[in-house]
Every structure is written in structure tokens, then in C-alpha cells.
Amino acid sequence: MGDLLIRNIPDAMRQSLDERAERAGRSLSEEVTAILGDALQKPPQNNAAGTLSALDALREIMMPHSEEEAALFAEIMEEIEAKRKSDFGRPLEDFE
């Protein structure tokens, strides 16, 4: 197992952790490990306002939700790529 060093813990937080560990009959290290383990088992929560982060919102919009959507998305992307490749070498418009 690895070690983890956490610096600059406020005194009040350290005291709360010590008290919590004592109540649970564990060492400080065991208590913090238990707290971290519990936190990692819970699903991530949205922002306080109940909204998704920008990355999560884009992921929700852009990621296909079914195999049918995934196939349609792949087809559209192939069409876009083909169109993009067909535009190479075209003459530039005269802007004068």
C-alpha cells in the first residue's frame, strides 16, 4: 500500500478527525482511510446549484446514448470528413 501526506490541515479539522477516530476506535490514519473510501464509493455530486459542469454537459450532449445513435454519429462524422477532404485545393475567392 502507498502513503499519502496531506499538508496544511487546519487545526480545527485535525481535532475533528482525531475525535472522530477516537469515537470509532481507530487510529487517525485508519479513520482518514475509511472517510476517503466512503467518499470514493458515492457517486459524484453535481454543483451546488444542481447543474452539470461544462465538461459534463458537453459530454451528455455529444456522447451517443444507444448503438443506433452511435452508428448515426459515425455516419455523420464520415460525411463531414469526406466534405472536408473534398474542399482541399479549391481556388480561393477573389476578395478585391
C-alpha positions in Angstrom: 0.0 0.0 0.0 1.1 3.5 -0.6 1.3 6.5 1.7 -0.3 9.9 1.4 0.9 13.1 3.0 -1.6 15.9 3.4 -0.2 19.3 4.3 -1.7 22.4 5.9 -4.7 20.8 7.6 -6.5 23.4 9.7 -6.2 22.8 13.4 -10.0 22.5 13.8 -10.2 19.9 11.1 -7.3 17.9 12.6 -9.0 18.0 16.0 -12.3 16.8 14.5 -10.6 14.0 12.7 -8.8 13.0 16.0 -12.1 13.0 17.9 -13.9 11.1 15.1 -11.1 8.4 15.1 -11.2 8.1 18.8 -15.0 7.6 18.8 -14.7 4.9 16.1 -11.8 3.2 18.0 -9.4 3.7 15.1 -6.1 5.4 14.5 -6.1 8.7 12.7 -4.7 7.1 9.6 -7.4 4.3 9.7 -10.1 6.9 10.1 -9.0 9.1 7.2 -8.7 6.0 5.0 -12.2 5.0 6.0 -13.5 8.5 5.2 -11.8 8.6 1.8 -13.0 5.1 1.0 -16.6 6.1 1.8 -16.3 9.2 -0.3 -15.0 7.4 -3.3 -17.9 4.9 -3.2 -20.5 7.6 -3.5 -21.4 8.9 -7.0 -20.1 12.3 -7.7 -22.5 15.1 -6.9 -23.4 17.9 -9.3 -22.5 21.5 -8.5 -24.3 23.2 -5.5 -26.7 24.8 -8.0 -27.7 21.3 -9.3 -26.1 21.9 -12.7 -23.5 20.0 -14.5 -20.1 21.3 -15.1 -19.4 22.5 -18.7 -17.5 19.3 -19.5 -20.2 17.0 -18.1 -22.9 19.0 -20.0 -21.0 18.7 -23.3 -20.3 15.0 -22.7 -24.0 14.5 -22.1 -24.9 16.3 -25.3 -22.1 14.8 -27.5 -21.9 11.2 -26.4 -24.3 8.7 -28.1 -26.8 7.1 -25.8 -27.5 4.0 -27.9 -25.9 1.9 -30.6 -28.3 3.4 -33.1 -27.2 6.9 -32.1 -23.5 5.8 -32.2 -24.0 4.5 -35.8 -25.7 7.7 -36.9 -23.0 9.8 -35.2 -20.3 7.8 -37.1 -22.1 8.2 -40.4 -22.4 12.0 -39.9 -18.8 12.3 -39.0 -17.8 10.3 -42.1 -19.8 12.7 -44.2 -18.2 15.7 -42.6 -14.8 14.2 -43.1 -15.5 13.4 -46.8 -16.8 17.0 -47.3 -13.7 18.4 -45.6 -11.4 16.4 -47.8 -13.2 17.4 -50.9 -12.5 21.1 -50.1 -8.7 20.7 -50.4 -7.2 22.5 -53.4 -10.2 24.6 -54.3 -9.4 28.0 -55.6 -9.6 31.0 -53.3 -12.3 33.5 -53.8 -11.3 36.9 -55.1 -11.9 39.4 -52.3 -10.9 42.5 -54.2 
